[in-house]
Amino acid sequence: MGARDYFSMLIQFQNNEEIKMSEQQEENFIIPNEDYLKSGIHIGTKFRTKYMENFVYKTRPDGLSVLNIQQIDERLDAAANLLANYEPEDIIVVSRRENGWKPVRMFAKVTGCKFFAGRYPPGILTNPQLKNFIEGKVLLVTDAGPDKNAVKDALNVGLPIIGLCDTNNVANNLDLVIPCNNKGKKSLGLIFWVLAKLYMEKKGLTNKGQAFEYTIDNFTEE
């Protein structure tokens, strides 16, 4: 079974889970529920695609969708577990969206992965003739829309793709969806801080429970 097939099985299984907010066990969260709420990680948009319906807990009176925080927490942990199967030099992280530049740079600084904050050069993964040609084994994108060139390249070379997805995202080309507010500064800072912290722990580079030397603010655009 290939890596993309494994990712597909995982996302299909988790998409079929029906978890209500009232049933959530906050003590098992990666970070306190309050920290998730303060970042706005659960606040979606007024538009909801069919790909994201299973992650929506409710719709607010103002029309904004609210994402299920337990599913966010579970997907962050699942993404960190999958990333931990790869060495830093095999991971590529991309963010065309400006609010993701600092989080992506910090994630790369902490983990040692490859990254593109800003424009991703099309073909850099698929054309060995390019001077800046690179190779990787897994791709993480901040938004599959703005990061479509990176997603296209990854599909062409068969890389598994992990994507941060808001309620308005199309996720048919992603192998693992992390439901979240992928537009806000605080939300993106928190997401990449959590992923960096978990990756370092799961790779055995830091001890679980040990104070992480970086803060969420270190990952957050001002």
C-alpha positions in Angstrom: 0.0 0.0 0.0 1.4 3.4 -1.0 1.6 6.4 1.3 -1.3 8.2 -0.5 -3.5 5.1 -0.2 -2.8 5.0 3.6 -3.6 8.6 4.0 -6.9 8.1 2.0 -7.9 5.3 4.3 -7.2 7.3 7.4 -9.2 10.4 6.2 -12.2 8.2 5.1 -12.3 6.6 8.5 -12.1 9.9 10.4 -14.6 11.6 8.2 -17.2 9.0 9.1 -16.9 9.7 12.8 -19.8 11.7 14.3 -18.5 13.4 17.4 -20.6 16.0 19.2 -19.1 18.9 21.1 -21.0 17.9 24.2 -19.2 14.6 24.2 -15.7 16.0 24.0 -13.2 15.1 26.7 -11.2 18.3 27.1 -8.7 16.7 29.4 -7.5 14.7 26.5 -6.9 17.7 24.2 -3.4 18.5 23.1 -3.8 22.0 24.5 -6.6 23.4 26.7 -9.9 24.0 24.9 -9.7 27.6 26.0 -6.5 28.2 24.0 -8.3 26.8 20.9 -11.2 29.1 21.5 -9.0 32.2 22.0 -7.2 31.6 18.7 -10.5 31.4 16.7 -9.3 28.2 15.2 -12.9 26.9 15.1 -14.5 29.9 13.4 -15.2 29.1 9.7 -16.8 31.0 6.9 -20.4 31.5 5.7 -19.8 29.1 2.9 -19.6 25.4 3.4 -18.4 22.8 0.9 -19.5 19.2 0.8 -15.9 18.2 1.7 -16.1 20.1 5.1 -19.7 19.3 6.2 -18.7 16.5 8.5 -16.4 18.9 10.4 -19.0 21.5 11.1 -20.5 21.5 14.6 -23.1 24.2 14.1 -23.9 27.5 12.2 -24.0 30.7 14.2 -26.9 33.2 13.9 -24.6 35.4 11.8 -24.2 32.6 9.3 -20.6 31.6 10.2 -19.9 27.9 10.5 -18.3 26.6 13.7 -15.9 23.7 13.4 -15.8 20.8 15.8 -12.9 21.4 18.1 -12.4 17.8 19.0 -12.0 16.9 15.3 -9.5 19.8 15.0 -7.5 18.4 17.9 -7.6 14.8 16.6 -6.5 15.9 13.1 -3.6 17.9 14.4 -2.5 14.9 16.3 -3.0 12.6 13.3 -1.0 15.1 11.1 1.8 15.2 13.6 1.9 11.4 13.7 2.1 11.2 10.0 4.8 13.9 9.7 6.8 12.1 12.3 7.3 9.2 9.9 9.4 11.5 7.8 12.8 13.2 8.3 12.7 17.0 8.3 14.5 17.2 4.9 11.6 15.1 3.4 8.9 17.5 4.5 7.8 20.5 2.4 5.5 23.2 3.9 3.9 25.8 1.7 1.9 29.0 2.5 1.0 31.5 -0.2 -1.2 33.3 2.3 0.7 36.1 4.1 -0.7 35.3 7.5 1.0 31.9 7.2 4.5 33.2 6.4 5.8 33.6 9.9 4.2 30.3 11.2 5.7 28.4 8.3 9.1 29.9 8.7 9.1 29.2 12.4 7.9 25.6 11.8 10.8 25.2 9.4 13.3 26.8 11.9 12.2 24.4 14.7 11.9 21.2 12.7 14.4 21.7 9.9 11.9 21.1 7.0 11.8 22.7 3.6 9.4 25.6 3.2 8.0 28.2 0.8 6.5 31.3 2.5 5.1 33.3 -0.4 5.2 32.2 -4.0 5.8 28.5 -4.7 7.8 28.0 -8.0 5.7 25.7 -10.2 7.5 22.6 -11.4 10.1 22.7 -8.6 9.1 19.1 -7.6 8.5 17.7 -11.0 11.2 19.1 -13.3 14.8 17.9 -12.5 16.1 20.3 -15.1 15.3 23.3 -12.9 18.2 24.7 -11.0 16.1 24.9 -7.9 14.6 21.4 -8.2 13.9 19.7 -4.9 12.6 16.4 -3.7 10.4 15.6 -0.8 8.2 12.8 0.6 5.2 14.7 2.1 3.6 18.1 1.5 1.8 20.3 4.0 -0.2 23.3 2.6 -1.9 26.2 4.4 -4.7 26.4 1.9 -5.2 24.2 -1.2 -6.6 27.1 -3.1 -3.7 29.6 -3.0 -1.3 26.7 -2.8 -2.7 24.9 -5.8 0.6 24.8 -7.7 2.3 22.9 -4.9 -0.7 20.6 -4.7 -0.5 19.9 -8.4 3.2 19.2 -8.3 2.7 16.8 -5.3 -0.1 15.0 -7.1 2.1 14.6 -10.2 4.9 12.9 -8.2 2.7 11.0 -5.8 3.4 12.8 -2.6 0.9 12.5 0.3 -0.7 15.9 0.9 -1.8 17.3 4.3 -3.9 20.5 4.0 -5.3 23.0 6.4 -9.0 23.5 5.4 -11.6 26.1 6.3 -15.3 25.4 5.7 -15.1 26.9 2.2 -12.2 24.7 1.0 -12.3 22.0 -1.7 -10.4 19.0 -0.4 -10.7 16.4 -3.0 -7.0 16.3 -3.8 -5.9 16.2 -0.1 -5.0 13.0 1.7 -5.5 14.4 5.2 -7.6 17.4 6.1 -7.0 19.5 9.2 -10.2 21.4 9.7 -9.5 24.9 10.9 -9.6 28.6 10.4 -6.7 28.8 7.9 -6.9 32.5 7.4 -6.5 34.1 10.8 -3.1 35.1 12.3 -3.8 33.6 15.7 -5.2 30.4 14.3 -2.3 29.8 12.0 0.2 30.6 14.6 -1.4 28.2 17.0 -1.6 25.4 14.4 2.0 25.5 13.4 3.1 25.9 17.0 1.2 22.7 17.9 2.5 20.8 14.9 6.1 21.8 15.6 5.8 20.9 19.3 4.2 17.5 18.5 6.6 16.7 15.7 9.6 17.3 18.0 8.1 15.2 20.7 7.1 12.3 18.4 10.6 12.3 16.8 12.1 12.1 20.3 13.9 15.4 19.9 12.2 16.8 23.0 10.5 15.1 25.9 6.8 15.0 26.1 5.6 17.3 28.9 8.8 19.3 28.8 8.3 23.0 28.4 8.6 23.9 24.7 11.2 26.6 24.2 9.0 28.5 21.7 5.8 30.3 22.4 2.7 30.6 20.2 3.5 34.3 19.8 6.8 33.2 18.2 4.7 31.6 15.4 2.1 34.4 15.1 2.2 37.3 12.7 1.8 40.6 14.5 
